[in-house]
């Protein structure tokens, strides 16, 4: 999970992990090997030393980086999901926004890997550490669910024999956490990164600012966090990330090959900033702090030069803290800003992003504004007929797909879901799975699609357990749409594969919704029925 591109099972090749196993790596793969060993040691109780290939240790788990790593495997390949031959995929035409943009069908590329399991050992080969990391996550899934235990378990650690060759369909696969409506501390965010990484999602979009709170320290405008960060929905204490907190999140994510995408939502969704700095408000008066859940009432003054100094300072500081290429400008629901002022504001704000060296991402409301090179629109509509977005794509924009009625993980699963919304409808697991990013929006062809993202808005989500409850089991559905070849798409097979993850989540202490659509194994272990308080995160240090 997500379904690999190709699988060639070998019933005679099962491998059993034994106490004398060691990981052999070439040095560039060291960090991935250390992480893999860290996942396997608690449950197995095995020492699993990590050694250089040069060392004389008899290693049986081998991670190899090869810049020219090739994807070819014997031709009578059996697809994981019984799909058509690879040549038939997407008409066999490599496309710019998707895998194999260079047209090289046999290269593993930036994120691909090959995993071979034989009776003698296990080998992962990739061209990059990210590829090795994804392969290591696959290896983890090939072991029994008990591998998720944090304490030693008596188990036969058998992995099924065969070969997996795997690469992503789209380069951008993400989830968004709204830390503005309710604030979530660093430890919670790191745990969310772990959840993304399991399913080969490679971007974490942090919605850092909104009416109810400003969550990132900005040295040049300190009251943004100190005053604007002190509130949240429902009147709780809020909070914000210091620069070091944010750096810690970014570094932890980077180690797991997850890129942080910071969002500063402008010009609307800015009440918290206006509370802190009334000169940014159109009437130059501080509004009261806002702890409700309405949208669309606030905006920074597009006619005041001080607003642009504020935007430049904030974007500059956030960009300097962010190694990834993206800076998300928001742009949604600025209902009180006249269209002409909105266009002028966005043109200047986009230029300020470009001046930081980052690439603009924004909600699809940016579509009618001026085009800038490379810009990316995040489409969150519920009706795939959107002429403005289609026109922006004709001018060169790329699109991240987050359709509100499929990918918004704050929507309830069913009428009785205890938290969440339903303005975009109910989203059960099947609905989260049954759409195609490559053809979802008219006029947005697959080659213009950068990828997919599952946003989680948190007006009603207050704890890590509630985040997990809304994520699982839908997050893997969106992850699969971003990663897996379209010809593997098959609801009935998907739900069976997903069912096997219930025991993994239970063993790992991850809360999830036991959706009746999924044929969960009944016993053991027990499946939780409600969001429950969660124990402290297991992994907290970068
Ligand atoms: C959004 O849901 N306002 C992007």
Boltz pocket constraint, residues with backbone or C-beta under 6 A from the ligand:
constraints:
  - pocket:
      binder: B
      contacts: [[A, 332], [A, 333], [A, 363], [A, 380]]
      max_distance: 6.0
